[in-house]
Amino acid sequence: MDLLKAEIARKRKQLENTNVLDKEKKFFKRGDLMAKQEEEYWKKNKKQEHVTEVEDKPSTSKAEDEDPNVINLSRNEVVRRLRERDEPTRLFGETDADSYHRLRRIEILQPEINKGFRNDFKEAMDQLDQQYLDELVQAQGDNVQNKAGDIKVEDDGTTLEDIMKLAEGMGKDDKDLDHEVILKYVKFLLKVWAEVLNERPSQEKRSTKGKLLSATHSQTKTYLKPLLRKLKKRNVATDILEHLKLIVGFLLDRNYVKANDAYLQMAIGNAPWPIGVTMVGIHARTGREKIYAQHVAHVLNDETQRKYIQGLKRLMTLCQRQYPTDPSRCVEYNA
């Protein structure tokens, strides 16, 4: 009973402090009481927020310059970046500022998302179109149409005869010479390809088919950069170097059938399990010891190897087209 009286006294004192109950009235509305309580709540919280702002103000000097309400990107750019990351462009009830801050939060937490799934061919096409427009703007005079659409040719003065002389000593346990011959031959084929594309008429260069061929050359050059870098540093893997020596040797001999066989041996291999599976069950199977590391398909090792092996195949096709030989030594010969 004493507890009940104490609770009643506490409630009565609380009502007197809120000034809800007038002296003239003996009753009050619950809505008035809730309004008074809400008003006191907001007064108390605003004081606390003001105290925290004063405390944080000297330590956050950059916060004055970076206003959270300022959007540094356009709406189209925000939408493009969100779509690149497979994120919704706008959530329910979200404003442009909210979507911008959500993008910034995602970029900070996951900066390199979807980096390996870019469309390299589309990127090469976009670079080609931009290069074509830049050349049209910068070029002046009557030779505008001849300059636009050309591919930059990197010529170090090496000829096919020089490479064939160097190749005579290839395969004799001189890895530096092997690396040098392969490097020069790959660069020579890229130069020949660029010269062939530049010899086309300007109308063909600007056509859709011409842009696709130029973009393929640009993409192949990008794919082969890791291989060229390894050849310069003389650190190509031994098993891949052996296959490259065979491929280059057969290409110089214009035996494209054997060069294609060596390429398939490097890309796919002849292992029973090209992906590299050595154990398919609990018990060991007959012939499991025949699966060696050098028989694993290099094209499936990683994305970088897949790209430069694919670029090497394009150079082999170009070599057969530019340096024809007997039909019996060609792959898919077309008279």
ABEGO torsion letter per residue (X at the ends): XAAAAAAAAAAAAAAAAAGABBAABABBBAAAAAAAAAAAAAAAAAAAAAAAAAAAAAABAAAAABBAABBABBAAAAAAAAAAAGBBABBBGBBAAAAAAAAAAAAAABAABGAAABBAAAAAAAAAAAAAAAAAAABBEAAAAAABGBBBBBBAGBBAAAAAAAAAABGAGBAAAAAAAAAAAAAAAAAAAAAAAAABBAAAAABAAAAAAAAAAAAAAAAAAAAAAAAAAGABBAAAAAAAAAAAAAAAAGBAAAAAAAAAAAAAEABABAAGBABABABBBBGAAABBAAABBAAAABAAAAAAAAAAAAAAAAAAAABBBBAAABBGBBX
